[in-house]
Amino acid sequence: MSLRTLKNATRKEIGNKLNVLDNVQIKQQSDQTANTLSTFPPFQKAQNIAVYLNLPNKELHTDKIITNCLNSNKKVYLPRIELLNTFNDYKNFPNQKSCLHFLSINNQFEIDNLQLRGKYKIREPNYHINNSNDLLLNNEKLDLILLPGVAFSNNCMRLGHGAGFYDDFIKRYREKYNEIPLLVGIGLPDQLIDDHKLLHIEDHDEPLDFVIIADHIYSSNKQK
């Protein structure tokens, strides 16, 4: 059985668990994670933070986290998927057609007026004049990235949705700056897997520094 098949089996298993959660449960669990994150020293110290806007269903809500960032005067970057030829981005893996760009947003009004976009129908940020809010195009750095995932392990490995967008972005960031930000996975309790082997991690899968789920903080203790 191929690794892709094994990974998809885990994705399906986690998806079945998340399907039985209602929006009230997801919001409660999301708020708990947001509260834990707000007391997490690396998050408190970080000034430039990348965070995702969640899928409509079966994913931790990030609105409270983003609001907390803005209220703490942190600079927030949100992901936008762009075709490689938009900015002459290169391929990092075969058949790649698009990649993530992180764009800064200024305030809650901008977020509230974002439109759904792309294959995944997620709210995505808009470009400012002359692309002045694009992180890598403007040689800006991040202190911390909050990453989504389908599943996480307590030793801070991550199984994504399979598109490779975040692993690809981290590699681009490392190639540009010879370093990467702190990587923190956030999710719902049903997304935590005790046995990391069930994630079927491959060489291109980037390990995380921390995973924060509800009131628990898991550390990899890895050194950059």
N, C-alpha and C positions, 0 to 999 in steps of 0.2 A: 504494500500500500504506500502511495507516495506521501511526502510530507504535506503537500497541498491538500490531499484528501483528509489526512489526519487533522490538520489545522481547521479545515472546514467542518469536520465532525465536532470539534471543540466549540467552534463558533455557533453551530446549531444547538448544541447542548446548553450553552450560556443563553442563547436567544430564547430558548424554551422557558428557562427560568425567569427571564426578564418579562416575557409575555404575560405572566400572571400578575405582575405588579401594576397597580393602578397609579394614576397621576398623583394622587395624594401621598402614597407611599414613596414614590420617586422624589417628590418635592421634599418630604421630611428627611429622607436619606441625603438628598443633595444639600439641604440646609445644614445638616450635621457635618458633612464634609467641608462645607464652606466655613463653618465655625472653627473646625479643627485647623484648617489651613490658615485662618486669620491669626492664630496664635503660634504658627510655625516660624521659628526665627529666620530661616532663609527667605521665606516669603515676606516677612516684615521688613527685612533689609533690602530686598530687591526693588529696583526703581523701574526697570524696563522688563515687562512681563508679556509673554505670548500665551494666549489662552484661546480655546476653541469656543464656537457657538454650537450648542448641542443639536443633535438630530431631533426631530419632532417626537420620536418615541424611543423607548428602551435605552435611554442614555441619561447620565447624570446631568442635571440642569446647571448651567454655568452663570446664569444671570446674576445671582447674588454675589458670586466671586468677582465678576466684572465690576459690579457696583462697588464692592468693597475696595477694589483696586483704584477706581476713579476717586472714591471718597478719601483715599489715602494719598492722592496726588501721584500715583504711579502712572507711567506711560504704558498704555495697553496696545498690544498688537493682535490683530485677528487674522485668521487664514483666509486666503482667496486662491482658488484653483485657476491656473492659467495654462493655456496651451504653450508648449515649449517654444513655438515660433513667435510668440508674442514679444518676448524679450531675448530671443536667440539663446535660450537656455539649452544646455547640452543634456544628453541622455546619461542616466546613471545605471539603467537596467534595460534589457531588451524590450522592444515594443512600447517603451514609455512615450506617451504623447503629451503629458501635462505634468505640472509640479506645483507645489505650494509657494505662494508669496505671502509674507506677513506685512499687513498694512496697519499703521497706527490709526487710532480713532481719538477724537478730542473730548467727547462728552456723551452723556446718556441719550441726548436727543438724536445724535448720529445713529446710535444702536437701535433706538426705537423705530427709526425710519428705514432700516435696511430691508431689502427685498430678498425673497428666496431666489436662489440661483443655482444652475448646474444640475448634474445628474442626481445629486443627493438631496436637492431642495433644502439647502441650508442657507440661512442668512449669511451673506458675505459682505465685507466692507467695500467701499468704493474708493477709487483713486482720487487723490487731490490733484490740483494743477501741477503739471510737470512731474507727476508720480512722486511728489515730495514726501509721501508717507510710506513708501516702500522700504522696508528694513534693509535688505541687502543691496538694493540699487543705490542707497544713500549711505552705505558704509556705516550703518548703525549696529550696535551690539545688544544682545539680550543678557539679562541676569538669570532668567529662569523661564522655562517652558512648561506649561501645564498640558499634559498629553492625554487624549482620549484613548480608549482601547476597548476591545471586546472582552478581554480577560487579562488579569494580572496575577503574578505569584508573589508570595510573601518575601521572596528574595529579589524582588524588583525587576522581574522580566515582564514583557508586555506582548500580547497578541493583538494585532490591529485588525482592521476590516479586510486587509489583503491588498489594498491599492498601493501601499508602500510610500504614501505621501510624507509621513513624518520621518521615517528612516532616511528617505531621500533628502529632505530638507536638512536634517542633522549632518549628513555627509557634505552637503553644499556649504553649510556654515563652517564645518571643520576645515574644508579645503580653502575657504576664504580667509579664516582668522587663525587657523592652527590651534583652535580650542573650541569647546562647545559650552553652552550655558548649563546650569543645573537642570536636570531632567526629572520632572515629578509627574507620575501618573496619578490620575484621580478617577474614581469610579464608584459603583454601587456595591454593597456587600456580596450580592450574588455573582459578581464578576471576579471575586478572589478565588484562586485555585491554590490549594495547599501544595500539590505536587507540581513543580515547575516543568517537569518532563512532559506533562500533558499539554503544554503550550507548543511543544515541538519547535523550539527556537532554532533558527539558522544563523549562519555567520553574519548575514547582512542585517539581522534584527538588533537594533541598538538597545543595550541594557539601560535601565533607569537608575537614578541615584536614590529616589524615594518613591513610595506609593502611599497615597493617603486615601483611606476609605473609612467613611463614618468617623469614629473617634480614634481610629488606629493610624499610626504612622510607621511604615515599614522602611527599613534602611538597607541598602546594599553594601554600604561601607566601601564602595569602590573608589579608587583614586583616579582622578583625571591626570 
